[in-house]
Amino acid sequence: MIALQLAISGIATGSVYALIALGIVLIYKCSGVVNFAQGAYAMLGAYVTYALLKLGLPALLAVLFGMALMALAGMATERLILRRMLKAQIVSVMMVTLGLLIFFRAFCLAIWGPDQIAFPQVFPSGSIDFAGIFITYNYLAAFALATTLSVAFLLFYRHTSIGLMQRCAADNPRAALAIGIHVSNQVSIAWAASAALAGLGGALLATLGGLSLNISDIGLIAFPVIVVGGLESLAGALIAGFLLGMLEAFTEGMLSPAIEEFLRGFTTIQSVGALQQVIPYGLLVLMLLVRPQGIFGRAGTERV
Amino acid sequence: MTTRQILLALALAILFAAIGYNSGRFWAYLIYAVAIAGIGALSLNLLIGFCGQITFAQGALIGVGAYSAAIAGNAGWGGFSLLVAGVVTALVSLLIGLPALRLRGLYFAISTLAAQFILVYFFKILQPLTNGVSGLVVKPLTLFGRPVANDQEYVVICIAILFLSWLFLARITRTDMGRAFLVVRESELVARGMGIDVSRAKAQAFLLSGFFAGICGALFAFTSRLANPEAFEIALSVDQTAMIIVGGLGSLTGSIVGAAFVTLLPEAIERLGEFLPVAGLVSAFREMAFGLLIILFLLLEPRGLVAFVRRLAARWSGKAKAPAKRAPAKTSNRAVTAQDGR
């Protein structure tokens, strides 16, 4: 029973993580940039949506407006910063995205302060009682919205002309240029889409667990799982998101207490702390040793 | 490295040590903080700037040094505990570097990110060894049978160790080993072709870099008298990387300049903030300035302050030609260059 309850909350948060992870993979595929700032976009999106709700906008409009603003922010980042770093070393590009993460965190800290804020009730409160398992509407709505959007995005990517151009630009930028695709515009679109998805994901996370600067941590926590899924695979990112959600829920709910009980037997260690935040990294280390390209990645995708 | 350069560095070291020794606690603190950060930045630059192994585990490695020095120091090992910290950290660094034998560039960087998080997690939960989240209280460093009495004396010790580290690493980078690092950075294929044992070169770089990261951590523990996990989070890795980027990748002098810049900037902003009516926002502004600093440096002066100073000097002396303009980027997409490098 507990396991089922944990699985449900894991799947719900996992679907939101998937949405955020999708953006990281999208940017990596299209421009080869490892975006550590994705968590910052999620956080910024959550705060912007919160501000719009406070202005009195209806929930749907606030979310859509928030996504549009985040798309602009993503596009601006690409145009102003990343585009000037085409020839930079990998370490410089990584550091620039870390700089963005620090900057956006401080920006939100300056405006909204360090304390956790209760996010306004967007979805009706209450829960479904399903054979002894409680599912709140919040979780249900987050899951439905995140999954629909992820699937819609994948369909868009596969079946529309913009999606086709995106895939061309990601697959072989030179060939794409040769057949008349404006590759740098495609990169801008990828950044806009990824920031918008992250923004929505952040807002959904805020409806589940409250609004705070810590939402930006998801960028760094999701990272190992994405690598496990394969940095170049959108489907891998989705599965990785769900995996991360489940992993977190089960570690927090079952594994940590079990290990603590076991350790108390013969050591003085009282608590294993935030094990759920480290487990993905442990998984990553194992994965990198066995299959560096990820479960769904192609061999030879490592960058030299 | 000419004798003149060494003498100049020695003179600077003596000057700063003298200033620190004869000033108040606050200035002494600033000077030894820069010196300690400088040792860490030197060690990181050896790995990233010289050997091309991107790592984000530096913060945790400094932590390993701090904890091992604290444990050895509290057990009464005296000045020997610095050495213990160096050796233990070098071994941990080698362990973190092992994946570098199979992984390259991005994937290795991510594996070091994993090491960073896992090590800090261990600092938090290994209660008996590290005293958990509340941190380990460190007794003052005992050298030659007597404890170091005050911050002014720490200035002298830290500056002396910084000078020796700089001298040693500057010497190393001019040996066969140091040159091998440079070739490995540029191309592992070429290195192999030249008969360089790439795995060995990498292992040497990790050991050396880890040793100095450990010394840095040990000094950090002894001067702050506390080793707690919070201090060694990923933020410290980012700070250290920012230092070598601001100073200049692949420049030892630059590492120290960058360390000074990144350590002193927040202090300066904090001082400025005291005069403004925004007391609550100072920490946010400090962070914002730090983020902007990283971004702007990478955009405007990616080769760091050292390249900037060199250009200024060339312009003033008028001997050198005007700096060569960078060739305009032909390709419009980053991925193109990434693929070319495959």
Interface residues (C-beta under 8 A of the other chain):
Chain A: C30 S31 G32 V33 V34 I81 L82 R84 M85 L86 K87 A88 Q89 I90 V91 S92 V93 M94 M95 V96 L98 G99 L100 L101 I102 F103 F104 R105 A106 F107 L109 A110 A169 A170 P173 R174 L177 V183 S184 V187 L220 F223 P224 V227 T267 T268 I269 Q270 S271 V272 G273 A274 L275 Q277 V278 Y281 G282 L284 V285 L288 L289 P292 G300 E302 R303 V304
Chain B: I48 I54 P99 R102 L103 R104 G105 L106 Y107 A109 I110 S111 L113 A114 A115 F117 I118 Y121 K124 I125 L126 Q127 P128 V133 I234 V238 T241 A242 I245 L249 L281 S283 A284 F285 R286 E287 M288 F290 G291 L292 L293 I294 I295 L298 L299 P302 A329 T331 S332 N333 R334 A335 V336 T337 A338 Q339 G341 R342
